Amino acid sequence: MDNIQPTQSRRSFLRKCALVAGGSAAVSMSRLGSTAPAQAAAVIGGKGLAKLPKAKGPRLVIVGAGTSGLTIARHAKRAHPRFDVVVVDKQYMYCSCFTSNLWYDNLINLEFRADYSFLDAARNHNFIYFSATATGLDRSAHKLYTNMGEIPYDFLVVAPGIDYDYARIGVKEPEVEYALRTSYPGGFTMPTEHVAIRDKIHSFEGGVFVQTVPAGNYRCLPAPYERACMIASWFKQKGIKGKVLVLDANPEITIKAKGFHAAFDELYKDIIEYKPSVEIKAVDPDKRLIKTEFTSYTFDDASIYPGVRAATLIEQMGLLDPESLQKEARIDPYYYNVPGDEHVYVTGDARPMPYSKSANTANSEGAYVAKVLAARAQGKKIPWESPETLCYSMVNGSPTQAIAVDAHYAYDKKTRSFQFANVKLFEQRDHAMAEAYLEWAKGLYRDMFA
Ligand SMILES: Cc1cc2nc3c(=O)[nH]c(=O)nc-3n(C[C@H](O)[C@H](O)[C@H](O)COP(=O)(O)OP(=O)(O)OC[C@H]3O[C@@H](n4cnc5c(N)ncnc54)[C@H](O)[C@@H]3O)c2cc1C
């Protein structure tokens, strides 16, 4: 991250953003191109075949209708119209995680994030949407198991996102984990958490509101800091005598540090208190107490973002890399397939590469993976393309002002890991960037649904 430089003019960046989307952890060299034997992990799902129309071409099944899955569905169908694409998701309604922080400060309404239908996406992009929960996989028989029956595949993409890992903040008892999930949700997985958090913020009467930031490659690096700004902006506008206490497991703000520090100091001096290197060892939800090795913090309300791991489905399907701290999948880091199996792929935030777990990354990566699938279905090869991480953060609600980062990735032979490349930082907050933020989000929704 040291090599981050503002190397692009603001105007050219904003122009580019209108076009985009529509719209360091190491990956060991020894794992590149490894050919581990195919394992078959089967978990019992529904009985018999799922009720689906007969495949009219090579069947591409995608688990997860999030940013990654929907992008791949659309672009794979475009790149290879013969694909018969089936998208499986367990959610009944779409509601984006990205832009949820803006909703807390009433900068957008709920429709902005949720007014999109899986059915429209399926019709517009000519794929089948199948409402079901994936439960397991038999790779030797090329079968996905779901609670609604089995789905045979020619190619399978698994894009189920993330789950929380409460053990990373010392929480081992299911009772404590349940209390935290319910009363102090992290707000980085299910939309229902966002509703609970918004309610907390809007009914807050004063005192200390804690926002924690986990260690590791957690989902959306800037989002907890952006959320702190949006909560503080709400308190400021409503005259609420509240403090936002940001407890960060990292020694410094993990991205766009200059821009966030400037916002904390200049806009919310008496509201946001930032504490780095706070390694949480335990949480007592009844006493509203967060403990570290040396001290403890009390709070009136909180959003506790624990560590993250790949969605548990990755483990259930037998795709887990046993060496992965965040329980991510073991895949070829360039082509995303399970080593030795060109029929099964893992994408989006469940990937093990140290890319930012963010929507633009999943979207640009998805467009590339779609090309990989189309090429392989036709016996061709294509060169690797880096995903692009374009990530805005709203730091002021009135007037709206944002900061941003735009980066690609390159494999560094010296460190034997993927690193940021061509990084452009835009840390001087301004209104034009806030407008570009909303346009970027609309572009992404268009790419997935329209
Ligand atoms: C608060 C917040 C703010 C954010 N801000 C930004 C931002 O400003 N910019 C940015 O770029 N990104 C941001 N992000 C991150 C971004 O939303 C995610 O990184 C991105 O959506 C990941 O896409 P995905 O497809 O991998 O996962 P998801 O979008 O989570 O999709 C996974 C899908 O898989 C489905 N699924 C899981 N298990 C199963 C199963 N067993 N069977 C069937 N379906 C299943 C889920 O229902 C879900 O629909 C933010 C996220 C949050 C939470």
The ligand as an SDF file (V2000), in Angstrom:
LIG
                    3D

 53 58  0  0  0  0  0  0  0  0999 V2000
  -21.9270   -2.2040    4.3490 C   0  0  0  0  0  0  0  0  0  0  0  0
  -21.2680   -2.5540    3.0630 C   0  0  0  0  0  0  0  0  0  0  0  0
  -20.7400   -1.5450    2.2860 C   0  0  0  0  0  0  0  0  0  0  0  0
  -20.1000   -1.8480    1.1010 C   0  0  0  0  0  0  0  0  0  0  0  0
  -19.6360   -0.8460    0.3410 N   0  0  0  0  0  0  0  0  0  0  0  0
  -19.0490   -1.1170   -0.8330 C   0  0  0  0  0  0  0  0  0  0  0  0
  -18.6210   -0.0560   -1.6790 C   0  0  0  0  0  0  0  0  0  0  0  0
  -18.7880    1.1200   -1.3700 O   0  0  0  0  0  0  0  0  0  0  0  0
  -18.0140   -0.3730   -2.8440 N   0  0  0  0  0  0  0  0  0  0  0  0
  -17.8190   -1.6610   -3.2150 C   0  0  0  0  0  0  0  0  0  0  0  0
  -17.2460   -1.8790   -4.3000 O   0  0  0  0  0  0  0  0  0  0  0  0
  -18.2290   -2.6880   -2.4640 N   0  0  0  0  0  0  0  0  0  0  0  0
  -18.8320   -2.4500   -1.2760 C   0  0  0  0  0  0  0  0  0  0  0  0
  -19.2740   -3.4810   -0.5010 N   0  0  0  0  0  0  0  0  0  0  0  0
  -18.8800   -4.8790   -0.8200 C   0  0  0  0  0  0  0  0  0  0  0  0
  -19.7460   -5.5720   -1.8460 C   0  0  0  0  0  0  0  0  0  0  0  0
  -21.1080   -5.4600   -1.5530 O   0  0  0  0  0  0  0  0  0  0  0  0
  -19.3420   -7.0580   -1.8940 C   0  0  0  0  0  0  0  0  0  0  0  0
  -17.9470   -7.1850   -1.9020 O   0  0  0  0  0  0  0  0  0  0  0  0
  -19.8600   -7.7540   -3.1500 C   0  0  0  0  0  0  0  0  0  0  0  0
  -21.2590   -7.6250   -3.2160 O   0  0  0  0  0  0  0  0  0  0  0  0
  -19.4480   -9.2130   -3.1570 C   0  0  0  0  0  0  0  0  0  0  0  0
  -20.1390   -9.9100   -4.1690 O   0  0  0  0  0  0  0  0  0  0  0  0
  -20.3520  -11.4850   -4.0940 P   0  0  0  0  0  0  0  0  0  0  0  0
  -21.1730  -11.8090   -5.2810 O   0  0  0  0  0  0  0  0  0  0  0  0
  -19.0580  -12.1610   -3.8730 O   0  0  0  0  0  0  0  0  0  0  0  0
  -21.1790  -11.7200   -2.7500 O   0  0  0  0  0  0  0  0  0  0  0  0
  -22.6840  -11.3260   -2.4340 P   0  0  0  0  0  0  0  0  0  0  0  0
  -23.0600  -10.0690   -3.1490 O   0  0  0  0  0  0  0  0  0  0  0  0
  -22.8100  -11.3750   -0.9500 O   0  0  0  0  0  0  0  0  0  0  0  0
  -23.5680  -12.4980   -3.0760 O   0  0  0  0  0  0  0  0  0  0  0  0
  -23.5480  -13.8000   -2.5760 C   0  0  0  0  0  0  0  0  0  0  0  0
  -24.8930  -14.4320   -2.8980 C   0  0  0  0  0  0  0  0  0  0  0  0
  -24.7970  -15.8360   -2.6620 O   0  0  0  0  0  0  0  0  0  0  0  0
  -26.0180  -16.2770   -2.0930 C   0  0  0  0  0  0  0  0  0  0  0  0
  -25.7800  -17.5300   -1.3810 N   0  0  0  0  0  0  0  0  0  0  0  0
  -24.9340  -17.7560   -0.3490 C   0  0  0  0  0  0  0  0  0  0  0  0
  -25.0000  -19.0270    0.0360 N   0  0  0  0  0  0  0  0  0  0  0  0
  -25.9090  -19.6310   -0.7750 C   0  0  0  0  0  0  0  0  0  0  0  0
  -26.4020  -20.9720   -0.8510 C   0  0  0  0  0  0  0  0  0  0  0  0
  -25.9960  -21.9430   -0.0320 N   0  0  0  0  0  0  0  0  0  0  0  0
  -27.3200  -21.2420   -1.7950 N   0  0  0  0  0  0  0  0  0  0  0  0
  -27.7910  -20.2650   -2.6390 C   0  0  0  0  0  0  0  0  0  0  0  0
  -27.3490  -18.9940   -2.5920 N   0  0  0  0  0  0  0  0  0  0  0  0
  -26.4110  -18.6860   -1.6740 C   0  0  0  0  0  0  0  0  0  0  0  0
  -26.4260  -15.1220   -1.1800 C   0  0  0  0  0  0  0  0  0  0  0  0
  -27.8160  -15.1770   -0.9170 O   0  0  0  0  0  0  0  0  0  0  0  0
  -26.0260  -13.9140   -2.0100 C   0  0  0  0  0  0  0  0  0  0  0  0
  -27.0970  -13.4390   -2.8080 O   0  0  0  0  0  0  0  0  0  0  0  0
  -19.9500   -3.2020    0.6830 C   0  0  0  0  0  0  0  0  0  0  0  0
  -20.5030   -4.2090    1.4580 C   0  0  0  0  0  0  0  0  0  0  0  0
  -21.1740   -3.8890    2.6180 C   0  0  0  0  0  0  0  0  0  0  0  0
  -21.8080   -4.9820    3.4020 C   0  0  0  0  0  0  0  0  0  0  0  0
  1  2  1  0
  2  3  1  0
  2 52  2  0
  3  4  2  0
  4  5  1  0
  4 50  1  0
  5  6  2  0
  6  7  1  0
  6 13  1  0
  7  8  2  0
  7  9  1  0
  9 10  1  0
 10 11  2  0
 10 12  1  0
 12 13  2  0
 13 14  1  0
 14 15  1  0
 14 50  1  0
 15 16  1  0
 16 17  1  0
 16 18  1  0
 18 19  1  0
 18 20  1  0
 20 21  1  0
 20 22  1  0
 22 23  1  0
 23 24  1  0
 24 25  2  0
 24 26  1  0
 24 27  1  0
 27 28  1  0
 28 29  2  0
 28 30  1  0
 28 31  1  0
 31 32  1  0
 32 33  1  0
 33 34  1  0
 33 48  1  0
 34 35  1  0
 35 36  1  0
 35 46  1  0
 36 37  1  0
 36 45  1  0
 37 38  2  0
 38 39  1  0
 39 40  1  0
 39 45  2  0
 40 41  1  0
 40 42  2  0
 42 43  1  0
 43 44  2  0
 44 45  1  0
 46 47  1  0
 46 48  1  0
 48 49  1  0
 50 51  2  0
 51 52  1  0
 52 53  1  0
M  END
$$$$
